[in-house]
Amino acid sequence: MPRVKFQTLTEQMYYILLCLHRECYGMDIMDQIPAMTGGRVKVGSGTLYHLLEQFLAAGMIRQTKAEGRRRCYILTDKGRQTLEEEYRRLRAQAADFRRVFGEEDP
């Protein structure tokens, strides 16, 4: 059975959407993600623009302005809901880890 698109997010998808909690340009996202993650996560331009197009088509983000080739985007309610669902999924995974290894919940 094929996986439902955007049912779970890759790290790159998650951080792109996280950056778009406020309006910004694609190139800004490429700078913000490594800064936000201490360099752990990076997104190349090809991956970024491919994912932005997919998010647009899915209604998870919307374009707010275009200046020549530069495009500005922001998260929609659907995108925020997807991001929140992924956050809950990640928290559940972390809780499972803590339970298995006997760590207390914070």
PyMOL CGO cylinders between C-alpha atoms (Angstrom):
from pymol import cmd
from pymol.cgo import CYLINDER

trace = [
    CYLINDER, 0.00, 0.00, 0.00, 1.53, 3.36, -0.98, 0.3, 1, 1, 1, 1, 1, 1,
    CYLINDER, 1.53, 3.36, -0.98, 2.30, 5.93, 1.68, 0.3, 1, 1, 1, 1, 1, 1,
    CYLINDER, 2.30, 5.93, 1.68, -0.09, 8.89, 1.87, 0.3, 1, 1, 1, 1, 1, 1,
    CYLINDER, -0.09, 8.89, 1.87, 1.69, 12.03, 0.72, 0.3, 1, 1, 1, 1, 1, 1,
    CYLINDER, 1.69, 12.03, 0.72, 2.75, 14.25, 3.64, 0.3, 1, 1, 1, 1, 1, 1,
    CYLINDER, 2.75, 14.25, 3.64, 1.39, 11.78, 6.23, 0.3, 1, 1, 1, 1, 1, 1,
    CYLINDER, 1.39, 11.78, 6.23, 4.86, 12.01, 7.75, 0.3, 1, 1, 1, 1, 1, 1,
    CYLINDER, 4.86, 12.01, 7.75, 7.46, 14.65, 6.95, 0.3, 1, 1, 1, 1, 1, 1,
    CYLINDER, 7.46, 14.65, 6.95, 11.16, 14.39, 6.33, 0.3, 1, 1, 1, 1, 1, 1,
    CYLINDER, 11.16, 14.39, 6.33, 13.38, 16.67, 8.40, 0.3, 1, 1, 1, 1, 1, 1,
    CYLINDER, 13.38, 16.67, 8.40, 13.77, 18.97, 5.43, 0.3, 1, 1, 1, 1, 1, 1,
    CYLINDER, 13.77, 18.97, 5.43, 9.99, 19.19, 4.92, 0.3, 1, 1, 1, 1, 1, 1,
    CYLINDER, 9.99, 19.19, 4.92, 9.44, 19.83, 8.63, 0.3, 1, 1, 1, 1, 1, 1,
    CYLINDER, 9.44, 19.83, 8.63, 11.95, 22.67, 8.80, 0.3, 1, 1, 1, 1, 1, 1,
    CYLINDER, 11.95, 22.67, 8.80, 10.77, 24.30, 5.57, 0.3, 1, 1, 1, 1, 1, 1,
    CYLINDER, 10.77, 24.30, 5.57, 7.24, 24.47, 6.97, 0.3, 1, 1, 1, 1, 1, 1,
    CYLINDER, 7.24, 24.47, 6.97, 8.56, 25.61, 10.35, 0.3, 1, 1, 1, 1, 1, 1,
    CYLINDER, 8.56, 25.61, 10.35, 10.40, 28.50, 8.69, 0.3, 1, 1, 1, 1, 1, 1,
    CYLINDER, 10.40, 28.50, 8.69, 7.20, 29.53, 6.94, 0.3, 1, 1, 1, 1, 1, 1,
    CYLINDER, 7.20, 29.53, 6.94, 5.39, 30.28, 10.19, 0.3, 1, 1, 1, 1, 1, 1,
    CYLINDER, 5.39, 30.28, 10.19, 6.16, 33.80, 9.03, 0.3, 1, 1, 1, 1, 1, 1,
    CYLINDER, 6.16, 33.80, 9.03, 6.49, 35.10, 5.51, 0.3, 1, 1, 1, 1, 1, 1,
    CYLINDER, 6.49, 35.10, 5.51, 9.87, 34.59, 3.86, 0.3, 1, 1, 1, 1, 1, 1,
    CYLINDER, 9.87, 34.59, 3.86, 11.65, 34.02, 0.57, 0.3, 1, 1, 1, 1, 1, 1,
    CYLINDER, 11.65, 34.02, 0.57, 12.96, 30.65, -0.55, 0.3, 1, 1, 1, 1, 1, 1,
    CYLINDER, 12.96, 30.65, -0.55, 16.59, 31.74, -0.26, 0.3, 1, 1, 1, 1, 1, 1,
    CYLINDER, 16.59, 31.74, -0.26, 15.93, 32.88, 3.31, 0.3, 1, 1, 1, 1, 1, 1,
    CYLINDER, 15.93, 32.88, 3.31, 14.71, 29.37, 4.16, 0.3, 1, 1, 1, 1, 1, 1,
    CYLINDER, 14.71, 29.37, 4.16, 18.01, 27.90, 2.94, 0.3, 1, 1, 1, 1, 1, 1,
    CYLINDER, 18.01, 27.90, 2.94, 19.83, 30.17, 5.43, 0.3, 1, 1, 1, 1, 1, 1,
    CYLINDER, 19.83, 30.17, 5.43, 17.39, 29.75, 8.33, 0.3, 1, 1, 1, 1, 1, 1,
    CYLINDER, 17.39, 29.75, 8.33, 17.34, 25.95, 8.46, 0.3, 1, 1, 1, 1, 1, 1,
    CYLINDER, 17.34, 25.95, 8.46, 21.08, 25.41, 9.15, 0.3, 1, 1, 1, 1, 1, 1,
    CYLINDER, 21.08, 25.41, 9.15, 21.00, 28.31, 11.63, 0.3, 1, 1, 1, 1, 1, 1,
    CYLINDER, 21.00, 28.31, 11.63, 17.95, 26.82, 13.38, 0.3, 1, 1, 1, 1, 1, 1,
    CYLINDER, 17.95, 26.82, 13.38, 19.46, 23.31, 13.57, 0.3, 1, 1, 1, 1, 1, 1,
    CYLINDER, 19.46, 23.31, 13.57, 23.08, 24.17, 14.34, 0.3, 1, 1, 1, 1, 1, 1,
    CYLINDER, 23.08, 24.17, 14.34, 24.06, 23.00, 10.85, 0.3, 1, 1, 1, 1, 1, 1,
    CYLINDER, 24.06, 23.00, 10.85, 22.56, 19.53, 11.35, 0.3, 1, 1, 1, 1, 1, 1,
    CYLINDER, 22.56, 19.53, 11.35, 19.97, 20.00, 8.57, 0.3, 1, 1, 1, 1, 1, 1,
    CYLINDER, 19.97, 20.00, 8.57, 20.63, 21.66, 5.23, 0.3, 1, 1, 1, 1, 1, 1,
    CYLINDER, 20.63, 21.66, 5.23, 18.39, 22.00, 2.20, 0.3, 1, 1, 1, 1, 1, 1,
    CYLINDER, 18.39, 22.00, 2.20, 19.75, 22.39, -1.31, 0.3, 1, 1, 1, 1, 1, 1,
    CYLINDER, 19.75, 22.39, -1.31, 18.06, 24.74, -3.74, 0.3, 1, 1, 1, 1, 1, 1,
    CYLINDER, 18.06, 24.74, -3.74, 16.73, 21.94, -5.97, 0.3, 1, 1, 1, 1, 1, 1,
    CYLINDER, 16.73, 21.94, -5.97, 15.15, 20.14, -3.02, 0.3, 1, 1, 1, 1, 1, 1,
    CYLINDER, 15.15, 20.14, -3.02, 13.79, 23.37, -1.55, 0.3, 1, 1, 1, 1, 1, 1,
    CYLINDER, 13.79, 23.37, -1.55, 12.06, 24.58, -4.70, 0.3, 1, 1, 1, 1, 1, 1,
    CYLINDER, 12.06, 24.58, -4.70, 10.70, 21.12, -5.50, 0.3, 1, 1, 1, 1, 1, 1,
    CYLINDER, 10.70, 21.12, -5.50, 9.19, 20.87, -2.01, 0.3, 1, 1, 1, 1, 1, 1,
    CYLINDER, 9.19, 20.87, -2.01, 7.82, 24.42, -2.16, 0.3, 1, 1, 1, 1, 1, 1,
    CYLINDER, 7.82, 24.42, -2.16, 6.00, 23.53, -5.38, 0.3, 1, 1, 1, 1, 1, 1,
    CYLINDER, 6.00, 23.53, -5.38, 4.58, 20.38, -3.75, 0.3, 1, 1, 1, 1, 1, 1,
    CYLINDER, 4.58, 20.38, -3.75, 3.49, 22.31, -0.66, 0.3, 1, 1, 1, 1, 1, 1,
    CYLINDER, 3.49, 22.31, -0.66, 1.83, 24.95, -2.88, 0.3, 1, 1, 1, 1, 1, 1,
    CYLINDER, 1.83, 24.95, -2.88, -0.03, 22.28, -4.85, 0.3, 1, 1, 1, 1, 1, 1,
    CYLINDER, -0.03, 22.28, -4.85, -1.18, 20.64, -1.60, 0.3, 1, 1, 1, 1, 1, 1,
    CYLINDER, -1.18, 20.64, -1.60, -2.42, 23.96, -0.17, 0.3, 1, 1, 1, 1, 1, 1,
    CYLINDER, -2.42, 23.96, -0.17, 0.02, 23.85, 2.74, 0.3, 1, 1, 1, 1, 1, 1,
    CYLINDER, 0.02, 23.85, 2.74, 1.67, 27.16, 1.86, 0.3, 1, 1, 1, 1, 1, 1,
    CYLINDER, 1.67, 27.16, 1.86, 0.72, 30.11, -0.29, 0.3, 1, 1, 1, 1, 1, 1,
    CYLINDER, 0.72, 30.11, -0.29, 2.76, 32.56, -2.28, 0.3, 1, 1, 1, 1, 1, 1,
    CYLINDER, 2.76, 32.56, -2.28, 2.45, 36.09, -0.93, 0.3, 1, 1, 1, 1, 1, 1,
    CYLINDER, 2.45, 36.09, -0.93, 4.51, 38.03, -3.45, 0.3, 1, 1, 1, 1, 1, 1,
    CYLINDER, 4.51, 38.03, -3.45, 6.77, 37.71, -6.45, 0.3, 1, 1, 1, 1, 1, 1,
    CYLINDER, 6.77, 37.71, -6.45, 9.63, 40.05, -7.29, 0.3, 1, 1, 1, 1, 1, 1,
    CYLINDER, 9.63, 40.05, -7.29, 11.23, 38.89, -10.52, 0.3, 1, 1, 1, 1, 1, 1,
    CYLINDER, 11.23, 38.89, -10.52, 12.35, 35.33, -9.82, 0.3, 1, 1, 1, 1, 1, 1,
    CYLINDER, 12.35, 35.33, -9.82, 12.11, 35.76, -6.04, 0.3, 1, 1, 1, 1, 1, 1,
    CYLINDER, 12.11, 35.76, -6.04, 9.00, 34.33, -4.41, 0.3, 1, 1, 1, 1, 1, 1,
    CYLINDER, 9.00, 34.33, -4.41, 7.76, 34.84, -0.88, 0.3, 1, 1, 1, 1, 1, 1,
    CYLINDER, 7.76, 34.84, -0.88, 5.67, 32.21, 0.94, 0.3, 1, 1, 1, 1, 1, 1,
    CYLINDER, 5.67, 32.21, 0.94, 3.77, 31.68, 4.17, 0.3, 1, 1, 1, 1, 1, 1,
    CYLINDER, 3.77, 31.68, 4.17, 2.17, 28.72, 5.93, 0.3, 1, 1, 1, 1, 1, 1,
    CYLINDER, 2.17, 28.72, 5.93, -1.58, 28.15, 5.50, 0.3, 1, 1, 1, 1, 1, 1,
    CYLINDER, -1.58, 28.15, 5.50, -3.89, 26.69, 8.14, 0.3, 1, 1, 1, 1, 1, 1,
    CYLINDER, -3.89, 26.69, 8.14, -3.55, 23.31, 6.42, 0.3, 1, 1, 1, 1, 1, 1,
    CYLINDER, -3.55, 23.31, 6.42, 0.24, 23.58, 6.55, 0.3, 1, 1, 1, 1, 1, 1,
    CYLINDER, 0.24, 23.58, 6.55, 0.17, 24.52, 10.22, 0.3, 1, 1, 1, 1, 1, 1,
    CYLINDER, 0.17, 24.52, 10.22, -2.09, 21.55, 10.97, 0.3, 1, 1, 1, 1, 1, 1,
    CYLINDER, -2.09, 21.55, 10.97, 0.31, 19.22, 9.11, 0.3, 1, 1, 1, 1, 1, 1,
    CYLINDER, 0.31, 19.22, 9.11, 3.25, 20.65, 11.04, 0.3, 1, 1, 1, 1, 1, 1,
    CYLINDER, 3.25, 20.65, 11.04, 1.43, 20.24, 14.37, 0.3, 1, 1, 1, 1, 1, 1,
    CYLINDER, 1.43, 20.24, 14.37, 0.51, 16.62, 13.54, 0.3, 1, 1, 1, 1, 1, 1,
    CYLINDER, 0.51, 16.62, 13.54, 4.15, 15.86, 12.72, 0.3, 1, 1, 1, 1, 1, 1,
    CYLINDER, 4.15, 15.86, 12.72, 5.25, 17.50, 15.98, 0.3, 1, 1, 1, 1, 1, 1,
    CYLINDER, 5.25, 17.50, 15.98, 2.81, 15.28, 17.93, 0.3, 1, 1, 1, 1, 1, 1,
    CYLINDER, 2.81, 15.28, 17.93, 4.09, 12.19, 16.07, 0.3, 1, 1, 1, 1, 1, 1,
    CYLINDER, 4.09, 12.19, 16.07, 7.70, 13.07, 16.93, 0.3, 1, 1, 1, 1, 1, 1,
    CYLINDER, 7.70, 13.07, 16.93, 6.80, 13.65, 20.59, 0.3, 1, 1, 1, 1, 1, 1,
    CYLINDER, 6.80, 13.65, 20.59, 5.09, 10.24, 20.71, 0.3, 1, 1, 1, 1, 1, 1,
    CYLINDER, 5.09, 10.24, 20.71, 8.24, 8.64, 19.30, 0.3, 1, 1, 1, 1, 1, 1,
    CYLINDER, 8.24, 8.64, 19.30, 10.38, 10.37, 21.91, 0.3, 1, 1, 1, 1, 1, 1,
    CYLINDER, 10.38, 10.37, 21.91, 8.00, 9.23, 24.66, 0.3, 1, 1, 1, 1, 1, 1,
    CYLINDER, 8.00, 9.23, 24.66, 8.25, 5.65, 23.38, 0.3, 1, 1, 1, 1, 1, 1,
    CYLINDER, 8.25, 5.65, 23.38, 12.04, 5.89, 23.52, 0.3, 1, 1, 1, 1, 1, 1,
    CYLINDER, 12.04, 5.89, 23.52, 11.95, 7.17, 27.10, 0.3, 1, 1, 1, 1, 1, 1,
    CYLINDER, 11.95, 7.17, 27.10, 9.56, 4.38, 28.12, 0.3, 1, 1, 1, 1, 1, 1,
    CYLINDER, 9.56, 4.38, 28.12, 11.72, 1.67, 26.57, 0.3, 1, 1, 1, 1, 1, 1,
    CYLINDER, 11.72, 1.67, 26.57, 14.92, 2.97, 28.15, 0.3, 1, 1, 1, 1, 1, 1,
    CYLINDER, 14.92, 2.97, 28.15, 13.31, 3.81, 31.50, 0.3, 1, 1, 1, 1, 1, 1,
    CYLINDER, 13.31, 3.81, 31.50, 13.72, 7.56, 31.31, 0.3, 1, 1, 1, 1, 1, 1,
    CYLINDER, 13.72, 7.56, 31.31, 11.15, 9.79, 32.97, 0.3, 1, 1, 1, 1, 1, 1,
    CYLINDER, 11.15, 9.79, 32.97, 9.01, 12.18, 30.96, 0.3, 1, 1, 1, 1, 1, 1,
    CYLINDER, 9.01, 12.18, 30.96, 10.05, 15.78, 31.48, 0.3, 1, 1, 1, 1, 1, 1,
]
cmd.load_cgo(trace, "trace")
